[in-house]
Amino acid sequence: MMKATRKTFFAMTLSLACTLACTEKTETNSLTQYVDPMIGTAFTGHTFPGAAYPFGMIQLSPDNGLEGWQVCSGYHYDEPYIYGFSHTHLNGTGCADLCDVLFMPTSGYKAQRISEEDYRSEYSHESESASPGYYRISLDRWKANAELTTGLRAAMHHYSYQDAGTDHQMVIDLTLREYLIDGTLKVIDDHTVSGLRRSHFWANDHSVYFYAEFSEPIADAQVEDVTWDFRGRQITRPVKALLSFGKKSDVYVRIGISSVSEENARLNLRSELAEDKGTKTFALQFNRMRKDADTAWNNYLGKIEVEAEDRKRGTDGTLFTAKEQLTSFYTSLYHTAIAPCLYSDVNGEYRGMDGKVHKSVGHDQYTVFSLWDTYRALHPLMTIIERERTKDFLYSFLSIYRECGKLPIWELHRNETNCMIGYHSVSVIADALMKGITLTDSEMNELLEAMQESTRKHEFGIDTFHELGYVNSDEQDESVSKTLEMCYDDWCIATAAKKLGRQDVADKFYESSLYYHYLFDPSTGFMRPKIKGEWLTPFEPKEVNRHFTEANSWQYSFHVQHNIKDHMALLGGDKAYGEKLNGLFEGPSATKGDEKSDITGLIGQYAHGNEPSHHDIYLFDAAGMPWRAAEVVHQVTDLFYQPVPDGLCGNDDCGQMSAWYIFSTLGFYPVCPGKTTYAVGSPHFKTARIHLEDGTTTTISANIADGIYVQRLDVPGSSNPLRTFLDHSELMKGGDIRFTLAGKPSSDYGIAPENRYMTGAFGAIDN
């Protein structure tokens, strides 16, 4: 659950909120006013507050923490010092990396050796301001204000110094957070600095070249050589600098970065910012870039317009104003466009998985694919509102396969971290294919081969999965989770193969998608680990242990989203299934065994702060209990998404937590990506308009003032208002989708078997 501070922040928000009309309607030219990048920067949200551009190459943000899980994004709300502002950041992940090329303004700073402990500064949140594409803060120690903004491949800083009596300076430091493999920092002339930071941490070998220009002449440059040891090799390079600008009160920086070269970094900079010099020019460019970023964000946010009404939270009866709801919604939508990030330069070049320079033609390359997280909701959201970009994601996957022989698992700046489990690129590919997003026939067949190749790698227990029907816990940790995730992934391969006319491949992978049978224990109704072919004894389903990935058996036993009907039969039918599902949400929240920081946001044993639970609420539809889905969806949104810094109950994980919120507040969710139907929950907005790329608009409306329980669902072209599912084609063809809600459950909505959301291994029982 949340820290106590969340209540404090929320009370402050309520007390400071201005009086609002009962209904607030968004306008497409001002949606950024509802985005608060500070949401998720406290507790374990692991978001960052700095400036970013939709899916852009640069995330320019403050760094206030150098090590530790708490500061994976480079920033945590509770940290007392700012060390500087760097150009790459991860949104909401559980691993620390990036934070490349740090700049920090100082005044009168003197030191024999440039040290982060010496140049860091205290700050106050009262001086901090963040909005999409813009960030501002005052640095108390140096009496300097910092402003940041970004474009697609370039960014700008503005530092204004308040102490007129000292030398105004800027630190550049390439050494922080990661282990340097190599690096260099060069003062090219009195206005220009360039260099390379090549580092090793979570990403094994990660290169960022940069090219930076200053509005004021560099009066003096103290460039410092640093010696370090990397894998038994002594390296000495100029990787720190202290630049002096005399008494100039305002210094602007414009910068481009690249994975390829300093020249490409310069080209990226020039593609957005002209070479014109002078402080006035830089100021105009900064203001224009900030405005352009705001426009780009409004265009992205405007893909979904929602109309909210004041309402009371069902959990505690507090007022949830329309403006606060819009802030939660649009901040969530904002967080879905931070990653994946643009990776190819303006000339199409990028550094590949093989370390070589490649060139993409006709499409962009992207990076930061947190697929164990994002296959569940983030990528399905993209198939609705970012279809062309999803095609570029498929091209990125294909390029990665060609460069290293396998599809990405958790790819970070063209490094495979092999983090988490499964091979969920296949889910993204299958989901796109089934929803009409494809490459050429030959490219799709190559992707199908790449999908199959993912199952031939001698890693993650794949060998024993195919030999025994489950991952052998004698050889592999997280064996139950790995087995269940690979069953789903194999279903995705089968689904894609069938669509592409390869029934032979489909039959093979449909069979392995059923291997969860080997770990289903009928005596307990749980997915249970096996040791040396025998059930783990003693067995406690609440126990967090090495057999599960950041979870326990309660949290993984419903991970059969691709074949709900079969899983229901294993549990004894829909009544027993519903009772078991209720048990997930209604039991005690305490877990046993290992302590895992990722298991947060607990309702019973359901853990919303981590991804394996995210589809479970919507399984109530399959059990003929849609009213329970409505109740728990509202419970989760009321408790775990609040418009305050600690308003997220767990890592945002590259937008997955946020994408869950977008879908769930619209009223439906992709339980099984690769399947074209969505399970229905309970809409939160009076009206939502989804503006599609082809110019079509789909409107979702609901009488939310009357309650949360769906009574009927009217869809254009459908004569069945009692079904608990929507098809992707119905969302994409436009028109008005109407939810009728009431204050108590319906006696017939979603009850009959033909009206329930359902999945099955071979498609015959699919909606």
N, C-alpha and C positions, 0 to 999 in steps of 0.2 A: 504494500500500500504506500501512499504518499508520506513524505515527511510532514511534520506539523507546520513547517514554513509555508506549505501550499495554502493552508487556511488563512494564514496571515496575508499572503499576497492577494488571495481572492477577496478577503474583507476590504483590503485597500482598494481593489479594483471597483468593488461595489460602492464604496463610500465616495470615490472620486468620479464615478460615472455620472455624466450629465443626464438630465431628465430626457427620456426618449419617447417618441410616439409609440403606440402599441405595435405598429407594423413598420418595418424598415425594408425598403426595396433598394437593391443594389443598382448602381449605374455603371455602365461599362467603362466610362472615362475616369472613374475614381475608385476602382476596386482595391488599389494598393493601400488606401486608407485603412482597410480592414486587416492588413497583414502586420503582425508583430513578430519580427525575427527573434525577439527575446524568449518567446515561448519554447520551452524544451531546453533552455540553457542551464537550468538548475535541475536538481534531483538527478535522474539518470537518462534524461532525454538525449544528451550528447549532441545537440544541435549547436551551430555557431551563429553569431548575430551579424556578421559582417556583410559586405556588399557582394552580390552575385548577379549574374545575368541568366535568364532561362536556359538551362542546359549548357551554360557557357564554360569556357576553358579555365577561367580564373574565379577563385573564391577568395576575395581579399578581406581578411578578417583579423581582429586582434588575437594575439596569443597571450594568455595569462596563466598558462601552466605548461611546464616543460616535460613532465613525466607523470605516469600514473593513469589508471583506468578512468578516473573521473574526468580527465582532460583529453579524451580521445580526439575531440574535434579541435583541440587547441585552446578551448575556452570553457570555463565553468563559472557560473554566476557567483559562486562563493569565494573565488580566488581573489587575493588582495592586490596583486601586482599585474601590470601589463608590461610585457617584455618587448613588444613591438607588433608589427603588422606584416603578415606574410601572405602569399599569393595562391596557395592551394590548401583546401580543407575538406575533410570528410563530414558528411551530415549524418549524425545519429548512429555511428557505428560503434562496435565494441572493441575495436583495435585502434591504436594510435599510429598515425603515419602522416606523411606530407608536411604541411606548414613550411613550404619552401620559400627561400629568399626573403629574409626578414629585414624590414626598415623600421627605424626608431628615431624620432626626433629628440635631441638633447640640447641643453643650453649650458655653456661653460663647462662641459664634461671634460675632465682631464684624468687620464689613467695611463700608466705604463703599458698595461695590457688591457685590451677591450674585453670586458666581461659582462655577461648578462646580469650578474648579481649587482654590478655597478651601474648599469644604464637603465634598469627597470624602474618603473614609476608606480606610485600609488594612484588611485583614481576613485571616483565616486559614481555610482550608478545614476545619481541625479543629473550628471553632465552627459550621460550616455543617451544617444538617440539612434534608432535603427529603423529602416524601412527598406522595401525591396530595391536593391541596387545602390543603397546609400547607407553609410555608417558614420557617426560622429562621436567623439569623446574628448574630454579634457584630461591632460596628464599633469597631475598636481605637482610632481617634483620638478618638472622642467618648465612649468608655466607655458605649456604649448597645447594648442587644440589640433586634433587630427580629424580629417574628413577623408572618406574613401568612396570611390564609385567604380563601376566596371562596365565594360562592353563585352562583346562576344569573345574576343581573343586579346584584348588590351584592357588596361585599367589605369586609374589616376589616383594619386594622393594629393592632399592639400594640407600643409602644416603651417599654422599661424603661431608665431612666437610672441608672447606677451611681455617678456622681460627684455626691455630695450638695451639694458646695460651689459649684456653678455654676448659671447660669440654663439651664433645659432648654427647648429650642427645636425648631422644625421648619421646614425650608425647603420651599416649594412653588415649582416651576419649570416653566413651560410652554414653555420655549424650546429645549430640548435636541434634538439630532439632526436635526430637520427645519427647513424654512424656514417661518416663520410667515406666514400670510396675514392672520390677525386673531386676537385673543385678549383675554381680560379675566379678572381675578381680583378677586373682591369679598368683603370681610369683612362678612357680613350681620349677625351679632351676635357675642357673646363665645363662642359655641360653634359657629358655622357659617361655612363658606366655600363659595362656588360660583364657576363661571366657564365659560369656553369656550376651547378650543384648536383653532383652525382652521389646518391646515398643508398644506404642499405638499412632496412628495418623490416617492417611487414612485407613491403615490396622489396624483393631481393636486390634489384639493381634498377634504380629509378633516376632518370636524368631530367633536369629542368635547366634549360638555357634561358638567359634573360637579357634584355636590352632596355636600359632606362635612361631617360633624358630629364634634365632639371631645368626649371624656369630661370634660375639664377646661376651665375658662374660659381664654380667651385673655387673658393679662395685658397683652400689648403686641403690636402688629402693624406691622411695617415693610413696607409694600407699595411695590414699586419699579416705576416706569415704565421701559419699554425702548423705544428708538426703533430702527426697522429700515427697510430699503428692500425693497419687494417689487414687482418689475416696474415700477420707476420711480415708485413711490408711497411717500412717507414716512409711516410709521405709528408712533404713540406710544400704547402701552397699558400698563396695570398687569398684568404677566404674571409677576412674581416676588414672593414674600413670605417674610418671616422672622417666624414666630409664636413668641411666648414664653409659657411656662406656669409661670414662677417656679421653685420648687423641687419641683414635683410629680414624683414618681418614676416614675409610670406614666401614659402617655397613650395612649388608644385612639382610633382613627378609624374611622368607618363611612362608606362612600361608595357612591353610585350614579352610573352614567354613562349617556349617551344620545347618539344622533346627532341628536336633534331639538331638545331644549331643556333648560334647567336644571330646569324644572318636571317634565319627564319623567324626568330623572335622579333627582329627589326621589321621584317615584312608584315608580321601580324600586327605590330604597332602601327605601321604605316597604313594598313588596310582600314584603320578606323580613325587615326589621328594624324593630321598633316604635320610636316616638319617645321611649320612656322614657329618662330621663337618669340620670346618676350613674355613677361608676367601676365600682361593683359590677354594675350592669345591663350596662354595656358588656362587662365581663369575662365575664358569663354568656352574652351574645350571641356573643362571640368563640368561646367554647368550644362553644356549640351549633352555630354555623356550621361550625366545624372538624369536629365530629362528623357533621353533616349532609352535608358534602362527602365525608367518608370513606365514609359510607353510600352516597351516590350513586355513588362510584367503585366500591365493592364490587358494587353492583347491575350496573354496566356490565361490569366485569371478569368477573362471575359468568355472563355470557352464554356464556362458553367456559371450562369447567373441565378442566384437564389433570392427568395423573398422570405424573410423571417418574421415571426411574431414573438412578443414577450411571452414567456411561459414559466411555470414553476418546475423545478427539478423534482422528479418523483422520488429521489433518494432522500432528500432532506427538506423539500419545500421551499428552498431559497429561490429568489427570482433569477431567471436566466434571461437577460434582456436580449432583444433582437440584435442589438449591436454586438454584444458579446458572442452570440451565436455566429454572426457573420465573421467575427474575428477568428473564432475557432475554425470555421470552415475555410476561409480564404488563407489563413496561415497554413492550414493543412495542405491546401492546393498548392500554395507556394513551395512547401517542402517537397512536393512530388516532382518539381522541376529543377532541383539542384543536381541530382544525379539520375542517370548517367550523364557524364560531362563530355563536351566536345574535345576531341583529341587531335584531329588532323589540322595542320596549318592551313593558311589561306591558299597556299599553292598545292594543297592536297597531300603533302608529305607528313609522315609520322614515323616514329620508331616502333618497330614491331616486336612481337614476342621473341623473335630470334635475335634481337639486338640490332638488326639491320634497318636501314631507312627504306620505307616503302611509300608508294604513292597511290592514293585512292582517286578514282576518276568517276564523276557523276554522282557521288554520294559522300557523306561525311563519315569519319571514323569516331566512335565513342569509346569511353573508358569508364571505369568504376561500376562494375556489374556485381552487385551484392545479391546473387541470384537465389540463395537459400531463403532470403527474406523477400525479395521483390517479385519473385514469380507468382506470389499468392494474390496480390492486389495491385501493386504498382504497375507492373507490365500489362495486366488486363485493362487497367484504366487507360494506358497509352493506346490500346487497340481501339478505344472509343474516340479520344480527343487528340491523339498524336499518331495517326496512322502512317503518315509519310516518315516521321522520325522512327517509328517502329521498324519500317523497312530498312532504314540505316542501321538500326540495332542488329538486324539479321545479317546485313553486309559486314558489320563489325565482327559478328560471330564467325562468319565464313572466312574472313581474313585471319582471325586468330587460329582457326583450324588449319588453314594453309601454312601458317607460320610455325606452328608448334605441334601439329598432329592431333590436337583434341580441342573440344569446345570449352569455353570458359566455365569455371566453377565459382571462384570469387576473384575476378580479374581487377587489378589495380595498376593503372598507368602501364599497361602491357607487361605486367608481371602476374603470374599465376600464384596466388597465395595458398591455393588448395585448402582454404579455410571452409569450415562447415562441411556438410555431407551431401550426398546425392550428386546428380549431374543435371541441374535444373535448367540449363540452356534448352534442353529438349522440351520443357514445358513452355517456355517463351516462344519457341519455334512452332510447336504444335498449336498453341493458342492463336498465334498470328495467322497460321495457315487456315485453321478452321473458321476464322473470322474474315477471310478474304484478303489477307495481306501476304503477298507472295513475291518472290523474285522470279527470274526466268525459270523455265522448266529444268534446264540443266543445272542451274544453281540450287534449285529446290532438291533435286536428286542428290547433289553433292552434300547438301545439308542433311539429307536422310542418311547418307553414308557416314557423315560426321556424328550423327546421333547414335548410330550403331557402334561406331568406334568408341564412343564414350563408355560403352559397356564392356569393352575388351581390355581396358587398362587394368594393370595388376596393382590396384590401389583401393583403399576404402573397404576392403573385404568383398570386392566384386567376385573374386574367384570362388569363395565359399558360398556366396549367394547363388551362383549358378550351379555349383556342385551339390549343395545340401538343400537349397531352397530358402536359406536364411544365412545371414552373416554369423559366422562362428565367434561367439564371445570368448572362446579360448585364445583367439588370435587378434581380435579387434575390440577396442572399446566402442561404446555407443552402438552396439550390435543391433538392438531392437529398432532404434531410430533409423539406422542406415538401411535395414531391411525394408521398413515401411516406406521410406522416401524413394528407394529404388523401385519398389513395386509401382508406386505412382508414376515415376519417370518412365518405366517400361510401358505402362499404359499410354503415356504420351507418344512414345515412339510408335506403338501399334496404331494409334489413332492417326498420326501423320502418315504412316505407311499405307494405311487403308485409303486415305484421301488421295494419295499419290499413285494409287493403283498397284501397290505391292502387297498383295494379300498374303504372300508367303512370309514376308517380314512381319506383317500384322499378326498372323497366327502365332508366330514364335514369341512375340513380346506380350500378346494377350495372355499367354500361358504363364510367363514369369510375373506378370502383374498380379497374379493370384497367390504368390508365394507367402503372403501374410498369413495364410492358413497355417503355416508351419509354426508360427509363434502365437497363434490364438489359443489360449488355454480355456477350454469349455467349462472347467470346474470353477473358474473364477470370473470368466467373462472379460479378462484383460489380455493384452499383449504382454507376454512374459518371456524373460530371457532364458536361453538354454546354455547350460554348462556341460561340456562333453556329451551333448545330445540329450541331456536330461533337464527338466525344469529347474530353474534356480529356486533353492529352498534354504531358509525360509524366504517367502515372497511378501513384500509389503508394497502395494501399488502407490502409496504416497512417498515412497523412498526415492530420493534423488541420488543416483549412483552412476557408475561408469557405463552402465548398459544403455543409457539414454543421453541424448544431446540436449543439455540445458533444460532438463525436464524429468518427469517421472512417468510411470505407466498410466496414471490417470490422464495425463496431458498428451500422451501419444496413442492411447488405445483407440481413439476415434480418427486416426490418420489413415482412413480408407476412403477418402473422398471420391475416388474414381469408381468405387463399387459399393455404394451404400446399401443397396438392396441385399447383396450377398452378406455383408457385415451384419445387417439387421437379422438375416436368417440365422447366422451363427449365434447371435445373442438370444434367439428364441422368438423372433417376430417383432412387429412394430410396438406392441405394448411394452415388452421387456426392453426394447431398444430405448424407448422414451423414458422408462424408469431409470435405466443406466445413465442416460444423458442428463436427466434431472439430478442424479447423484453427483455428477461432475460439478454442478453449480451450487448444490445445496449443502454439501458437507462442510466440515471444518476447513479453514484455509491454511492451517499449519502443515508444512511438508516435513519429511523426515530425511535423515541421511545428510548428504553434502549440502553445504550452503552455496547457492548460486546467485550472484548479483543480478542475473538476467531474469530470474523468476520473480516478477513483480506484477502488480495489478491483479491481485487474486480475488476471485469470487468463488468460494469453495476451492476446488482444485484447479479451476480454470484460471490460467495465467495470461492476462491480456498483454502484459509487458513483454511477451516473447511470442514468436511467430507460430509455433506448432498448434496453438489453441485458436488461431484467428478464424477458422471456418466453423468451429464447433457450434456456435450459437445457431447457425443456419441449418444445422442438422435436425432441429426441431421440426422444420417443414417436412422432412422426409417421414418423421414419426407421426404426422397428422396433428402436430401441436404448434401451429404458427403463432398462437398467442404467447407462448413462452419465448419464442424468438423475439417478438416485439418487446416483451418485458425486459429481457436481458440486454438487448441492444441499447435500450434507453438507459439501463443501469450502467452500462459501460461508458456510454457517451457522457452521461452526467457526472460520473465519478472520475474518469481518467482522461478527459480532454477539457481542460479549462484554460482560459486566456490569460495565463500568468507564467512567469519563468519556470516554475516547477509543475506546470500543468500537464505534462506527459508522464505516464506511469512507467515508461521504459524507453530503451533506445529507439529512436525514430527509424533507424536501420535503412538509410538511404531512401526514406519516404514511404516505407511499407506501413508503419503505424498511421501515417497521415492518409495514405490511400485507403486503408480500411475505413477511416472516418468519412472520407468523401463518399465511398460507396454506401456505407451504412446509413448516413444521414439522407442520402437520395432515396433509400428504401430497398436496395437490393445488393447482392454480393456474389462474386465469382467463386463459389465453393470449390469448383474443380476446373481450373484453367486447362484449356484443351477441349472443353465442352462449351457449346454456344449458349447454354442457358444459365441464368442467374437465379439464385434463391431469393425470395422476397422476405424482408424484415419489417421495418416500420419507418416511413419517411418522416423527416423532422421539419421540413420546410413547406410553407404554403404553396410555393411555386418554385420549380427549378427548370431552367431552360438550358439545354445542352446544345451548343452551337457546333455543328460538325464541319469538317474541312471542306465538304462539297457544297456548303451553303445551306444544308438542311438544318432545321431546328426541331428538336424533340422536347416537348414540354411535359413535365411531371408535376401534377397538382394534387393537393390533399387538404382536407378540412381538418387541419391539425388541432384546432381549438376544441374539437369534439372528443379527442382521446387519442390513444396510440394503437388501438387494435384494428387491424384491417378487416373490413366486412366484405369488400369486393374490390376487384382490380379490373378496370375497364381499359382495354387495349384496342386501338383501331384495328379492325379486321378480325377480331376474335369474338366469338360468341360465348366464351366461357369466363365469367367474371370471378369464379371461385378457385382459380389455380394459384399456387404459391410460387410461380416461376415466370420469368420474362425471357424471351429469346433475344440474342444479340441483334438479329435482323429487325426486330421490332423497335429497338433503340435507334437503329441506323436509318430507318425509312422516314423518320419524322412523325409529326402528329402529336396528339394529346393523349397521354397516359394518365388515368385518373384513379387515385386511391380514395376509397370511402372508408373513413375511420369512425370509431365509436369508443365510448368509455369502458366497454366490457367486451370480452371475446365473442366472436360470432359462433353460432351453433352449427354452421355448415361450411364456412370458408376454410378451404384447405383440408377438409376432413376425408373426403372420398379418395381412395388410392390414386385415381386418375388425375386428381388435382394437386398431388404432392410433388414437390421437387424430388427428383430421384436420379441416381446414376447406376450403371451396370457395366460390367467389364466388356461386353461385346456389342454394346450399343442398342440391343433390342428393346431394353426397358428404359432407355433414355427418354427424357421429355423432348 
